[in-house]
Amino acid sequence: MANVFIAFDQDQIRQCEKLIRPYVRRTPILAIDGADLGINSLKLSLKLELFQHSGSFKARGAFANLLLRKVPAAGVVAASGGNHGAAVAYAAMTLKIPARIFVPSVSSPAKIARIREYGADLVIEGDRYADALAASEAWVERSGAMPVHAFDQYETMLGQATIALELSDQVPDIDTLLVSVGGGGLIAGIAAWYGGAIKVIGVEPFAAPTLTKALAAGRPVDAEAGGLAADSLAPQRIGEKVFPITKSYVHGTVLVTDDAIRLAQKMLWRTLRLVAEPGGAAAFAALTSGAYKPQGGERVAVIISGGNTTAVNFDQ
């Protein structure tokens, strides 16, 4: 698409990748046969970001912020459904920077435990991400700490974009990439890297259709913010900086039910022995539920974005 303003390009993403490389893992690719899922003639690659430091892809954006920006003596502050908070806490611990993390009450015990384990000052505030964000903004005013936004920050998107850089090297011939969407930082970074060269599809729960509603309205608008994956995919609206990138380079979105996400979690466990959290399994659910139907021979990749969940007996 011509004359589209993008805040960063592939060269900047490459520079960011070199900067954060000592601190993040190059996560593996798992190639599986679509027949294992009951989908014939499908070549499927899973990018396993649940093996990233802090248990999700968010570590990339966290390190990008802390290394690319000047951090004040007061340290950093973040609002999060859980994964971003754990990532910022981990990055701050690694770089020996003070951190305060605000999370809503819907955050999973596994994510809260991780934040505490990394030594951050944890504050539980309100019932939804928007409540935690408001509290974090008030703390910025009082303390002078540097805010690290979970998705609507260019450094955050740059960090997440390094996933696409890796993926394009590991699996250079994919046609379609399925990406779960919350605030949109992950899909925006990925879409900016590919620039329309492949089909990038956003996957959202029916209970939190932030990008779907924004694309329909032509701008970020409030959406429902609930459901099984509310601790990672329900920020109420897509990011203002995120939206122009997604509007330009994301092919479209599909919606999945909470039941479909649960089934995808079970299938990842039963077939591959992977334990993904609901938000981490949402993109995979687009395939297992039929919300996204690949064409014969289509080469599809899926980001399995996180694994921060409490123990669940998926065999039941």
C-alpha positions as CSV (number, residue, x, y, z in Angstrom):
1,M,0.0,0.0,0.0
2,A,1.5,3.3,-1.1
3,N,2.1,6.4,1.1
4,V,1.4,4.7,4.4
5,F,3.2,6.2,7.3
6,I,4.9,3.6,9.5
7,A,6.7,4.6,12.6
8,F,9.5,2.0,12.1
9,D,10.8,-0.1,9.3
10,Q,12.7,-3.4,8.8
11,D,16.1,-1.8,9.4
12,Q,15.0,-0.4,12.8
13,I,13.6,-3.8,13.7
14,R,16.9,-5.4,12.9
15,Q,18.7,-2.8,15.0
16,C,16.3,-3.5,17.9
17,E,16.8,-7.2,17.5
18,K,20.6,-6.8,17.8
19,L,20.1,-4.7,21.0
20,I,17.8,-7.1,22.8
21,R,19.4,-10.4,21.5
22,P,21.6,-10.9,24.6
23,Y,18.4,-10.8,26.7
24,V,15.8,-12.8,24.8
25,R,15.5,-16.3,23.4
26,R,15.3,-17.1,19.7
27,T,12.2,-19.3,20.2
28,P,11.8,-22.5,18.2
29,I,9.5,-23.5,15.4
30,L,7.5,-26.7,15.6
31,A,6.4,-28.0,12.2
32,I,3.3,-30.3,12.3
33,D,1.1,-32.1,9.9
34,G,-2.4,-30.6,9.6
35,A,-3.8,-34.1,9.6
36,D,-3.0,-34.2,13.4
37,L,-5.7,-31.5,13.7
38,G,-8.1,-33.1,11.2
39,I,-7.1,-30.5,8.6
40,N,-5.7,-32.2,5.5
41,S,-3.3,-30.6,3.0
42,L,-2.0,-28.1,5.6
43,K,1.6,-27.3,6.3
44,L,1.6,-25.7,9.8
45,S,4.4,-24.0,11.7
46,L,4.0,-23.0,15.3
47,K,6.3,-20.2,16.7
48,L,6.7,-21.1,20.3
49,E,6.8,-17.8,22.2
50,L,5.5,-19.5,25.3
51,F,9.2,-20.6,25.7
52,Q,10.3,-17.0,25.9
53,H,11.7,-15.5,29.1
54,S,8.9,-14.6,31.6
55,G,6.6,-17.1,29.7
56,S,5.4,-14.9,26.8
57,F,6.5,-12.8,23.8
58,K,6.2,-9.7,26.0
59,A,9.8,-9.9,27.1
60,R,10.9,-8.6,23.7
61,G,8.9,-5.4,24.0
62,A,10.0,-5.0,27.7
63,F,13.7,-5.1,26.9
64,A,13.3,-2.9,23.9
65,N,11.7,-0.2,26.1
66,L,14.3,-0.4,28.9
67,L,17.3,-0.5,26.5
68,L,16.1,2.1,23.9
69,R,14.8,4.7,26.3
70,K,16.4,6.7,29.1
71,V,15.2,5.2,32.4
72,P,15.0,7.7,35.3
73,A,16.2,6.9,38.8
74,A,12.6,6.3,39.9
75,G,12.6,3.2,37.5
76,V,9.7,2.0,35.5
77,V,6.0,1.4,35.9
78,A,3.7,-0.8,33.8
79,A,0.0,-1.8,33.8
80,S,-0.8,-5.2,32.6
81,G,-3.2,-8.1,32.5
82,G,-0.2,-10.1,33.7
83,N,2.2,-11.1,30.9
84,H,3.5,-7.6,30.2
85,G,3.9,-7.0,33.9
86,A,5.9,-10.2,34.3
87,A,8.0,-9.3,31.3
88,V,8.7,-5.7,32.6
89,A,9.5,-7.2,36.0
90,Y,11.9,-9.7,34.5
91,A,13.6,-7.1,32.3
92,A,13.9,-4.7,35.2
93,M,15.3,-7.4,37.5
94,T,17.8,-8.4,34.8
95,L,18.9,-4.8,34.2
96,K,18.7,-3.9,38.0
97,I,16.0,-1.2,37.5
98,P,13.2,-0.5,40.1
99,A,9.8,-1.6,38.8
100,R,6.2,-1.2,40.0
101,I,3.5,-3.3,38.2
102,F,-0.2,-2.6,38.4
103,V,-2.5,-5.5,37.5
104,P,-6.3,-6.0,37.6
105,S,-8.0,-8.6,39.8
106,V,-8.7,-10.8,36.7
107,S,-4.9,-11.5,36.4
108,S,-4.2,-15.2,36.8
109,P,-2.4,-16.4,39.9
110,A,0.4,-17.8,37.7
111,K,1.1,-14.3,36.3
112,I,0.9,-12.6,39.7
113,A,3.3,-15.2,41.1
114,R,5.8,-14.5,38.3
115,I,5.7,-10.8,38.9
116,R,6.4,-11.2,42.6
117,E,9.1,-13.8,41.8
118,Y,11.0,-11.2,39.7
119,G,11.0,-8.8,42.6
120,A,8.8,-6.0,41.3
121,D,6.5,-3.9,43.5
122,L,3.1,-5.4,42.7
123,V,-0.2,-3.6,43.0
124,I,-3.6,-5.2,42.3
125,E,-6.0,-2.4,41.1
126,G,-9.5,-2.7,39.8
127,D,-11.2,-5.4,37.9
128,R,-10.0,-4.8,34.3
129,Y,-6.8,-3.7,32.5
130,A,-8.2,-0.1,32.1
131,D,-8.4,0.2,35.9
132,A,-4.8,-0.9,36.3
133,L,-3.7,1.5,33.6
134,A,-5.3,4.5,35.2
135,A,-3.6,3.6,38.5
136,S,-0.2,3.3,36.8
137,E,-0.7,6.7,35.1
138,A,-1.4,8.3,38.5
139,W,1.8,6.7,39.8
140,V,3.8,8.2,36.9
141,E,2.6,11.6,38.0
142,R,3.5,11.1,41.6
143,S,6.9,9.3,41.2
144,G,8.4,10.3,37.9
145,A,8.8,6.7,36.9
146,M,9.0,5.8,33.2
147,P,5.8,4.2,31.9
148,V,6.2,1.1,29.7
149,H,3.0,0.6,27.8
150,A,1.9,-2.9,27.1
151,F,1.1,-2.3,23.4
152,D,0.7,1.4,22.4
153,Q,4.4,2.3,22.5
154,Y,6.7,2.3,19.5
155,E,9.5,0.6,21.4
156,T,7.0,-2.1,22.5
157,M,6.0,-2.8,19.0
158,L,9.6,-2.8,17.8
159,G,10.4,-5.5,20.3
160,Q,7.5,-7.6,19.4
161,A,8.3,-7.2,15.7
162,T,11.5,-9.2,16.2
163,I,9.3,-12.3,16.3
164,A,8.5,-11.7,12.7
165,L,12.2,-11.2,11.9
166,E,13.0,-14.6,13.4
167,L,10.0,-16.3,11.8
168,S,10.9,-15.0,8.3
169,D,14.3,-16.5,8.7
170,Q,13.1,-19.8,10.2
171,V,10.1,-20.3,7.9
172,P,10.6,-18.0,4.9
173,D,7.8,-19.5,2.7
174,I,4.6,-19.0,4.8
175,D,1.5,-17.7,3.1
176,T,-0.5,-16.8,6.3
177,L,0.2,-15.9,9.9
178,L,-2.4,-16.2,12.6
179,V,-1.8,-13.8,15.6
180,S,-3.8,-13.3,18.7
181,V,-4.9,-9.7,19.4
182,G,-5.4,-7.8,22.7
183,G,-4.2,-4.2,22.5
184,G,-2.5,-5.0,19.2
185,G,1.2,-4.4,19.9
186,L,2.2,-7.9,18.7
187,I,0.2,-7.9,15.5
188,A,1.3,-4.4,14.7
189,G,4.9,-5.2,15.1
190,I,4.6,-8.3,13.0
191,A,2.5,-6.6,10.3
192,A,5.1,-3.8,10.1
193,W,7.9,-6.3,9.4
194,Y,6.0,-8.1,6.7
195,G,4.5,-4.9,5.2
196,G,1.8,-6.8,3.3
197,A,4.1,-9.5,1.9
198,I,2.1,-12.3,3.6
199,K,-1.5,-12.5,4.9
200,V,-1.5,-11.6,8.6
201,I,-4.8,-12.5,10.3
202,G,-5.8,-11.2,13.8
203,V,-7.6,-13.7,16.1
204,E,-9.8,-12.3,18.9
205,P,-12.3,-13.7,21.4
206,F,-15.9,-12.8,20.7
207,A,-15.8,-11.5,24.3
208,A,-13.0,-9.0,23.4
209,P,-13.2,-7.9,19.7
210,T,-10.9,-4.8,20.0
211,L,-9.4,-4.9,16.5
212,T,-12.5,-6.2,14.8
213,K,-14.6,-3.3,16.1
214,A,-11.8,-0.7,15.3
215,L,-11.5,-1.9,11.7
216,A,-15.3,-1.7,11.3
217,A,-15.4,1.8,12.7
218,G,-12.3,3.0,11.0
219,R,-10.7,4.1,14.3
220,P,-10.1,2.7,17.8
221,V,-13.4,2.3,19.7
222,D,-14.4,0.7,23.0
223,A,-15.2,-3.0,22.8
224,E,-16.3,-5.7,25.2
225,A,-13.5,-6.7,27.6
226,G,-14.2,-10.1,29.1
227,G,-14.0,-13.8,28.5
228,L,-11.7,-16.6,29.2
229,A,-8.6,-14.7,28.0
230,A,-9.4,-11.4,29.7
231,D,-6.1,-11.3,31.5
232,S,-4.2,-11.0,28.2
233,L,-6.7,-10.2,25.3
234,A,-9.1,-7.7,26.8
235,P,-7.7,-4.1,27.0
236,Q,-11.1,-2.5,25.9
237,R,-9.7,-0.8,22.8
238,I,-6.9,-1.2,20.3
239,G,-4.0,1.2,20.6
240,E,-4.0,4.6,18.9
241,K,-0.4,4.1,17.6
242,V,-1.2,0.5,16.8
243,F,-4.3,1.1,14.7
244,P,-2.7,2.8,11.6
245,I,-0.3,-0.1,11.2
246,T,-3.0,-2.8,11.6
247,K,-5.4,-0.9,9.3
248,S,-2.7,-0.8,6.5
249,Y,-1.1,-4.3,6.8
250,V,-3.5,-6.7,8.6
251,H,-5.6,-8.7,6.2
252,G,-8.5,-9.1,8.6
253,T,-9.7,-10.7,11.8
254,V,-11.6,-13.8,12.9
255,L,-13.4,-14.3,16.2
256,V,-13.3,-17.4,18.4
257,T,-15.4,-18.5,21.3
258,D,-14.2,-19.3,24.8
259,D,-15.1,-22.9,24.2
260,A,-12.9,-22.9,21.1
261,I,-10.0,-21.5,23.1
262,R,-10.4,-24.2,25.8
263,L,-10.5,-26.9,23.1
264,A,-7.4,-25.5,21.5
265,Q,-5.6,-25.6,24.8
266,K,-6.5,-29.2,25.2
267,M,-5.5,-30.1,21.7
268,L,-2.1,-28.4,22.1
269,W,-1.6,-30.5,25.2
270,R,-2.9,-33.8,24.0
271,T,-1.2,-33.6,20.5
272,L,2.0,-31.8,21.3
273,R,2.3,-31.7,25.1
274,L,2.4,-27.9,25.1
275,V,0.7,-26.0,27.9
276,A,-0.6,-22.7,26.5
277,E,-2.6,-20.1,28.4
278,P,-6.0,-19.0,26.9
279,G,-4.5,-15.9,25.2
280,G,-1.6,-18.0,24.0
281,A,-3.9,-20.6,22.4
282,A,-6.4,-18.2,20.8
283,A,-4.7,-17.9,17.4
284,F,-4.4,-21.7,17.3
285,A,-8.2,-21.9,18.1
286,A,-8.9,-20.2,14.8
287,L,-7.7,-23.3,13.0
288,T,-9.2,-26.0,15.4
289,S,-12.6,-24.3,15.4
290,G,-12.7,-23.6,11.7
291,A,-13.0,-19.8,12.2
292,Y,-10.1,-19.7,9.8
293,K,-10.3,-22.2,6.9
294,P,-7.0,-22.6,5.0
295,Q,-7.0,-23.3,1.3
296,G,-5.5,-26.5,0.0
297,G,-1.7,-26.3,0.2
298,E,-1.7,-23.0,2.2
299,R,1.3,-22.7,4.3
300,V,0.2,-21.4,7.7
301,A,2.1,-20.3,10.8
302,V,0.6,-19.6,14.2
303,I,2.1,-17.6,17.1
304,I,1.7,-19.6,20.4
305,S,2.2,-16.4,22.4
306,G,2.3,-17.4,26.1
307,G,2.2,-20.2,28.6
308,N,1.6,-18.4,31.9
309,T,-1.3,-20.5,33.4
310,T,-2.0,-22.5,36.5
311,A,-1.8,-26.2,36.2
312,V,-4.8,-27.6,34.4
313,N,-5.7,-31.2,33.7
314,F,-6.3,-31.0,30.0
315,D,-6.8,-34.8,29.8
316,Q,-10.2,-34.4,31.6
